[in-house]
């Protein structure tokens, strides 16, 4: 059975990476004036029942900025990070 036939999926956006290759804070990197995270959210929102953001570790500047996006937050378990 097609999973989508039961309704829209829940989607997790993986946004907790360090972004070292682009100078950090990859979700907030802007291309043509649009932040990557805003573009991803706008693309996925109509296709998902619920959006979550995995922000990596919970005690970082990046995770605090991502929490301001008003989406459900998920964090890495420190035992496995």
N, C-alpha and C positions, 0 to 999 in steps of 0.2 A: 504494500500500500504506500502511495506517495505521502511522505510526511507532511507536505504542504496542504494536502487535501483535508487535513484535520484543522486547519487554520494557520495563522501566521506563526512563525517560530519566535522564540526569545533569542536575542543576539547579544553576544559579548564582544565589545570592542577592546582589543588589546592595545593599551595606550601607555603602558608603564615603562617602556624602554628608555634608556639613557639618551638616545639620539646623538651619540658622539660624532657620527659621520657628518651631521649637519649643524653641529654646534650646540646641541642640547634642546630640550623641550620640543621634541618633534611634533606633538599634537598641536602646538600653538605656532608652528612654522607656517608662514603665509605664502601662498602662491597666488599671484594676481589679486592680492588684497584679501584673500579668503583663507582663514586658518584651516589646516588639514582636518582637525577634529570637527569643525563646523561642517565641512564638506562631507565627511563620513557620516555624521549624524543626519544631515539632510538627505543623503542618499538612502540610508538604512531605515529611517523612521517609517516611511510608508510600507516597508516590507517586513516589519517586525511587530510582534505583539507587545514586546517590552524590550528596551535597550538597557544594557548594563555596560559599565566601563570597568575594566580591570586596570587599576592604576599602579600596579607594582606594589611596593611597600607603602604602608599607610602613613608613615611619618616623614614624607618628603615634600619639598616645595611643589613638585609636579603633582603629587596626589592631592594636595590642598587646592591647587588651581583647578584640577579636573573636577573636584567635588563641587565647585561653583557652577557647574553646567546643569545641575538639577536633574541628573540621571542616577539610577541606582548604582552604587559603587561596590566593587569587589576588590579585595587586596590579596597579595601573595602571602602565603604562610611563611613566616620567617624561618621555620625549620627546613623549608625546601627551596628557599631563595638562593 
